[in-house]
Amino acid sequence: MQRAVRDLVMPLLPFFSEGGARVRLGSFAALFPQADAEFEGFARPLWGLAPLVAGGGSWDHWEKWVQGLASGPDPDHPEHWSMYEGPAQTMVEQAAVGLALTMVPEILWEPLDEKARDRLVDWLGRINENDPFPNNWQFFRVLVNLGLEKVGRPTDEAAVDESLAKIDSYYLGDGWYQDGFSRSRDHYIGWAIHAYGLIYAWARPDDPRSATFRERARLFAPDFETWFDDKGAVLPFGRSLTYRFATAAFWSALVLANEEALPWGRIKGLLLRHLRWWSKFPISDRDGVLSLGWTYTNPWMREEYSSAGSPYWALKAFLCLAVPEDHPFWAAEEEELPPLEAPHPLPRAGMVVARDDCQTVAVSGGHNALGYFNQGVAKYGRLAYSTRFAFGGDPARGPGDSTLVIEDRANERRYSRETLETFEVRGTLVYSKWLAREGVTIHTVVSAGAPWHLRAHRIETDRPLRTFETGFALGLVEPGGYTEAATETEQAASLSSPHGTSTLVDLSDGRESSVVAQPPNTNLAHPFSAVPQLTGEFDPGVHDLLCAVGAITEDAAVALACAPTDVSDLVAFLDEVASR
């Protein structure tokens, strides 16, 4: 792991500015000033470098970061960092500086002269004078104050208390938070809120709030473990997936805080399998710099706040390097995931998770689509997510995967599940009620399973509609490569490729099956992909749509033969809802 950090950061060295305060990696823009993007490239590697050296590893290029810490806070230097007012991107990166000062002050603080130290403290202190966004950003202020405390400078404990009180208000119970104003329960819960809480517990072990963070992490760990499959892959779900293996930061932070929420061997297996899984993919550019995307370079799915330096948040996965070599984590033997014998409800997350020897599948119904994030419908509004068959494809641009799209036949406008009126997790079932448009209400029930899950929709419409329902997206080797492999029958659509098989079986009457290509580069995992699709036309009234959805690594014939057909529990749920 030490070598991995060095290998990931070394390619950045040629891109440092003359004054050392910026790392210039790209010419495209994010929604903040380019100077802030270049500061991001400077700061984010510290998430890996500071633990690396704190735990006894080596790094021979600290002079660039020491120079930057002297130049950046200097308002008279041409490379000075933002003296912001209000919430600003700079706050995000100040947290990395705070962590580094907490872990390795002898390397980054002691070489600075007194004037440089004062300027750095004044600049860091701006986060106490300006309120971060009401979400995981509140922890950035906390991490900065931990750094100030470590180097013997005054902290603002009133500001820390205010931020931690806000974080506490986001707690839902059972180990789950929501990410502040967005109310999302995605990877930010693990790689941000829990990870930062564990850093706090490590830095301030005697604070009563540290015990709370530890307790909540222990509750979260068994649930979050279900998001991983036995190959090391994790559910691609939600925003900021260009941070890639930051998805394992929670496991690494448990080690840092010496919190054995699961047996050390299990934690070690989860972390190392995940890192090995990532090692198989082309996630860097030709110069070795991490690219934007998931398993390949894919800027189309990035967020508006993603700059060329953003992917280096992935280095949060290396927090565990700060613990000494005699820590029991290092001596533990890697353990496999325990079998998930039955679907695992996650009511706080609005999901039920199932796993087989191929993949983990989460059927989802508890999230609004968060349209203010790029491709929010795809990232939050799909009916199911899989570690093996990644999502992609905006229905406005092409057929989305794992979704039901409603088209008004009068104007051909399309709608999919974005804003929920209500949702419920009951056993292995996830129910959601959503309004496609005025006069069109849809009740959806999805039953968890792997490799198959079942869906039932009850559509109440006052106008003629056309519907498009899709299964999991399947990666293709070449565009159009699904044609020969695709199987279409009156009741089912199935396609196969070297990446597996995706099948969609109609269990109701009146829909036509087909296989449809997605636009290139819309899928997170594959540049080329296609989906099985069922299309129907319906008059005003009440209509039930039923189907079985499967995605496995076997051939299409086996998949069709094994499709489940008993949807009685789902229909009974719909009937119950109708009688309320």
PyMOL commands that set and color helices and strands:
alter all, ss='L'
color gray80, all
select helices_A, chain A and resi 2-15+34-43+46-54+62-71+89-103+105-108+114-124+126-129+138-150+157-169+180-182+187-203+208-225+241-256+264-278+299-301+310-322+328-331+347-349+376-380+556-561+568-578
alter helices_A, ss='H'
color red, helices_A
select strands_A, chain A and resi 171-173+176-177+344-346+351-355+360-364+384-386+404-408+414-415+420-426+429-437+440-447+452-461+465-470+474-476+487-488+492-497+500-506+512-517+528-538+541-552
alter strands_A, ss='S'
color yellow, strands_A
deselect
rebuild
show_as cartoon
